[in-house]
Amino acid sequence: MQKIRHFIRFTYLEAICCVFPVAIFLALAVSRYLPSEPIARYDLLLVWCLFVQIVLLVTRYETKEEFKLILIFHAIGLGLELFKVQVGSWSYPEDAWSKVFGVPLYAGFMYASVASYICQAFRRFDLRITEFPRPLLASLIGLLVYLNFFTHHWLFDFRWLLMGLVAVVFLRSWVYYRLDETVYRMPLVLSFGLIAWFIWLAENIVTFFKGWVYPNQEEGWELVDFGKLSSWFLLVIITILIVAVEKYRLGDPSIEIKT
């Protein structure tokens, strides 16, 4: 009976943590069937994302410190989008006033929503990470992962080496979460993979509603390549590292560094 109660509790908290991404996904679905006049779809999505972000701040769903972290990831995601669209990794085929070098500005909010989820999970699940690598090493890994998203277009793709490095560095790292008075734990690397899996599922929904389009989807929707799971795995790592390092810098006891 306790397991059933905890499963319901877990599902409820996950739903609360996903308010921002769900708001974006619903807008993508609904806007797909709205007329393009008098306001273009991408412009409407930008207005909606701004509205949702303001509401989350005003209602204190997000704290000011969490908002700062979300802004950082918004900028990181938008920078990645600007580059990837230019090299043809994917595209945003619809016209809009809010497109910059082919990227609609609402795109940054999709990355920000992932950071929002991580921040909410830390607070609502009372997350605690043990055996976390030293901040300098964690920051270096995050930087290498981010740079590989750019450099692999001209140099060797180091993603599998980076994933191996992550597995070694975080081998002894555990994440603890609380449901009522019971504390559970899982390997931190496993949490990276689980979050990446759900983002990949969400990505299929987004591309179905043409939030963006991969080259193989231009003639009609197809399942997103399973290879994208590795990309999301690495992107999740960047997000969690940014949040965890900042929490440690602020003296948050939820991050326990390896000794």
C-alpha positions in Angstrom: 0.0 0.0 0.0 2.9 2.3 0.8 4.4 1.7 -2.6 1.2 2.6 -4.3 0.9 5.8 -2.3 4.5 6.7 -3.0 4.0 6.1 -6.7 1.0 8.4 -6.7 3.0 11.0 -4.8 5.9 10.6 -7.1 3.7 11.1 -10.2 2.1 14.1 -8.6 5.4 15.8 -7.8 6.7 15.0 -11.3 3.7 16.7 -12.8 4.2 19.8 -10.6 7.9 19.9 -11.6 6.9 19.8 -15.3 4.5 22.8 -15.3 6.8 24.9 -17.5 7.6 22.3 -20.2 4.0 21.1 -20.3 2.8 24.7 -20.8 5.1 24.9 -23.8 4.1 21.5 -25.3 0.3 22.4 -25.0 1.0 25.7 -26.7 2.8 24.0 -29.5 0.0 21.5 -30.0 -2.8 24.1 -29.9 -1.0 26.7 -32.0 -0.4 24.2 -34.8 -4.1 24.5 -35.7 -4.5 28.2 -35.2 -4.6 30.6 -38.2 -1.2 32.3 -39.0 -2.9 35.7 -39.0 -2.9 38.3 -37.5 0.0 37.0 -35.5 2.5 34.3 -36.7 2.6 31.1 -34.7 6.3 31.5 -33.5 5.5 35.0 -32.4 2.5 33.8 -30.5 4.6 31.1 -28.9 7.1 33.7 -27.7 4.4 35.8 -26.2 3.0 32.7 -24.4 6.4 31.6 -23.1 7.0 35.1 -21.7 3.6 35.1 -20.1 4.1 31.7 -18.5 7.5 32.7 -17.2 6.1 35.9 -15.6 3.3 33.9 -14.0 5.7 31.4 -12.6 7.7 34.2 -11.0 4.8 36.2 -9.7 3.2 33.1 -8.1 6.6 32.1 -6.7 6.5 28.7 -8.4 10.1 29.7 -9.3 12.4 31.5 -6.9 14.6 34.4 -8.0 17.7 32.1 -7.6 16.1 29.4 -9.8 15.1 32.1 -12.4 18.8 33.1 -12.6 19.8 29.5 -13.4 17.0 29.2 -15.9 18.2 32.4 -17.7 21.7 30.9 -17.9 20.4 27.8 -19.6 18.1 29.9 -21.8 21.2 31.7 -23.2 23.1 28.4 -23.5 20.2 26.8 -25.4 19.6 29.7 -27.7 23.3 29.9 -28.6 23.2 26.2 -29.5 20.1 26.7 -31.6 21.6 29.6 -33.5 24.6 27.4 -34.5 22.7 24.2 -35.2 20.1 25.9 -37.5 22.9 27.5 -39.5 24.7 24.2 -40.1 21.4 22.5 -41.1 20.9 20.2 -38.1 17.3 21.2 -37.9 15.1 24.1 -39.0 12.1 26.2 -38.1 10.2 26.4 -41.4 7.5 29.0 -40.5 7.9 32.8 -40.9 7.8 35.1 -37.9 9.0 38.5 -36.8 10.8 37.0 -33.8 13.2 34.8 -35.8 16.9 35.7 -35.5 19.1 34.0 -38.1 16.4 31.4 -38.7 15.7 30.7 -35.0 12.5 31.9 -33.3 13.2 33.3 -29.9 10.7 31.0 -28.2 13.2 28.2 -28.8 15.3 29.3 -25.8 12.4 28.7 -23.5 12.3 25.0 -24.4 15.8 24.6 -23.0 14.9 26.9 -20.1 12.0 24.6 -19.3 14.4 21.7 -18.8 16.4 23.8 -16.3 13.1 24.7 -14.6 12.3 21.0 -14.2 15.7 20.3 -12.6 15.3 23.2 -10.2 11.8 22.2 -9.2 12.9 18.6 -8.7 15.7 19.6 -6.3 13.2 21.5 -4.2 10.1 19.3 -4.3 11.8 16.0 -4.0 14.3 17.3 -1.5 17.1 16.1 -3.7 20.6 15.4 -2.3 23.6 14.3 -4.4 26.5 12.5 -2.8 30.1 12.0 -4.1 29.6 14.9 -6.5 32.9 15.8 -8.3 34.7 18.9 -7.4 33.2 22.1 -9.0 36.2 22.7 -11.2 36.1 19.2 -12.6 32.4 19.3 -13.0 32.6 22.7 -14.8 35.3 21.4 -17.1 33.2 18.4 -18.1 30.2 20.6 -18.7 32.3 22.9 -20.9 33.8 20.0 -22.9 30.3 18.6 -23.5 28.9 21.9 -24.6 31.9 22.6 -27.0 31.5 19.1 -28.6 28.0 20.1 -29.7 29.8 22.7 -32.0 33.1 21.1 -32.8 31.9 17.7 -33.9 30.8 19.3 -37.2 34.5 19.8 -38.1 36.4 17.6 -35.7 35.9 14.1 -34.3 32.7 13.6 -32.4 33.8 13.0 -28.8 30.3 12.3 -27.4 30.9 8.6 -26.6 34.3 9.4 -25.0 32.6 12.1 -23.0 29.8 9.8 -21.9 32.5 7.3 -20.9 34.2 10.0 -18.9 31.0 11.0 -17.2 30.3 7.3 -16.3 33.8 7.2 -14.6 33.7 10.5 -12.9 30.1 10.0 -11.6 30.5 6.3 -10.9 30.1 6.7 -7.1 27.6 9.6 -7.3 24.1 9.0 -6.0 21.0 11.1 -6.0 18.6 10.8 -3.0 15.0 11.9 -3.1 12.3 12.0 -0.5 8.7 10.8 -0.7 6.9 11.6 2.5 9.3 10.3 5.2 10.9 7.7 3.0 14.2 8.4 1.2 15.1 6.6 -2.0 18.2 6.7 -4.1 19.5 5.9 -7.6 22.8 6.3 -9.4 23.2 9.9 -10.7 24.2 8.6 -14.1 20.9 6.6 -14.3 19.0 9.8 -13.6 20.8 11.5 -16.5 19.6 8.7 -18.8 16.0 8.6 -17.5 15.6 12.4 -17.9 17.1 12.2 -21.4 14.6 9.4 -22.3 11.6 11.5 -21.4 13.0 14.6 -23.2 13.4 12.4 -26.3 9.8 11.3 -26.0 8.8 15.0 -25.6 10.9 15.9 -28.7 8.9 13.5 -30.8 5.7 15.3 -29.7 7.2 18.7 -30.4 8.4 17.7 -33.9 5.0 16.1 -34.6 3.5 19.5 -34.1 6.4 21.1 -36.1 7.9 23.0 -33.2 11.0 22.4 -35.2 11.8 20.0 -38.1 14.7 17.6 -38.7 15.9 17.2 -42.3 14.3 13.7 -42.5 11.0 15.1 -41.4 10.6 17.7 -44.1 8.5 15.5 -46.2 6.4 14.2 -43.3 6.8 13.4 -39.6 9.1 10.5 -38.7 10.2 9.2 -35.3 13.2 11.1 -34.0 16.4 9.2 -34.4 17.4 7.2 -31.3 20.8 8.7 -31.6 19.4 11.9 -30.3 19.2 10.2 -26.9 22.9 10.6 -26.5 22.6 14.3 -27.3 19.9 14.8 -24.7 21.9 12.7 -22.2 24.8 15.1 -22.6 22.6 18.2 -22.4 20.9 16.9 -19.2 24.4 16.6 -17.7 25.1 20.3 -18.5 21.9 21.3 -16.9 22.3 19.3 -13.7 26.0 20.4 -13.4 25.1 24.1 -13.7 22.4 23.7 -11.1 24.5 21.6 -8.7 27.6 23.7 -9.0 25.6 26.9 -8.3 23.9 25.3 -5.3 27.3 24.3 -3.9 28.7 27.8 -4.5 25.7 29.2 -2.4 26.5 26.7 0.4 23.5 24.4 -0.2 24.1 21.2 1.8 22.2 19.1 -0.8 25.5 18.8 -2.8 28.1 16.7 -1.1 31.5 16.9 -2.8 33.9 13.9 -3.1 36.6 14.0 -0.5 
